[in-house]
Amino acid sequence: MPPTRFSERELDVMAVLWRLESGTVAEVREALDDEVGYTGVLKLLQILEEKGAIRHETEGRAYRYFPVVTPEQAGGPALQRLVDTIFQGSAEMLLARLVSTTEPTAEEVRRMRDLLDELEDTEEDG
């Protein structure tokens, strides 16, 4: 499986490709929230391709880039790094902070409870 650890800027580019499903250098550059030069975006795309996170196909005179790594694959290591560095390894602290700052809907809270119940059931069976 390709590496799924990204710098903050690489993650910005991956988020654009996940949202658009593909993109040329110009399309990615336009979709980024801040001003990044064309060559800067091109270099980031080349780095991501070297890492195996994206691939390209020729489209006329340009390359169209496609994500290979899914958000779920990237999310695991990123979330673990967040838990380890900010929340001292505590999933409980992360969850408490998450629900206190995002105002989840009643349906989201129900699904979270279901996930926690499933986890508890699994631990009891194991």
URGIGI-V10762 format. One record per residue. RES is the residue in one letter. PSI is psi in whole degrees, -180 to 180 (none if undefined). Layout:
res/psi
RES/PSI
RES/PSI
//
This chain:
res/psi
M/140
P/155
P/146
T/15
R/127
F/149
S/169
E/-44
R/-40
E/-40
L/-36
D/-45
V/-43
M/-40
A/-39
V/-47
L/-38
W/-42
R/-45
L/-17
E/-19
S/168
G/151
T/172
V/-46
A/-41
E/-42
V/-46
R/-45
E/-34
A/-17
L/148
D/-26
D/170
E/119
V/136
G/157
Y/-47
T/-30
G/-43
V/-43
L/-45
K/-42
L/-42
L/-40
Q/-42
I/-45
L/-36
E/-40
E/-35
K/-13
G/14
A/-24
I/167
R/167
H/158
E/146
T/134
E/96
G/-124
R/-1
A/169
Y/141
R/127
Y/140
F/137
P/140
V/-38
V/134
T/161
P/-35
E/-40
Q/-39
A/-31
G/-34
G/-59
P/-37
A/-43
L/-41
Q/-40
R/-40
L/-47
V/-46
D/-43
T/-34
I/-36
F/23
Q/37
G/8
S/111
A/-33
E/-44
M/-40
L/-48
L/-43
A/-44
R/-41
L/-50
V/-23
S/-17
T/-15
T/-10
E/68
P/152
T/167
A/-38
E/-41
E/-40
V/-42
R/-44
R/-38
M/-43
R/-42
D/-44
L/-43
L/-39
D/-42
E/-42
L/-43
E/-42
D/-41
T/-42
E/-37
E/-36
D/-28
G/none
//
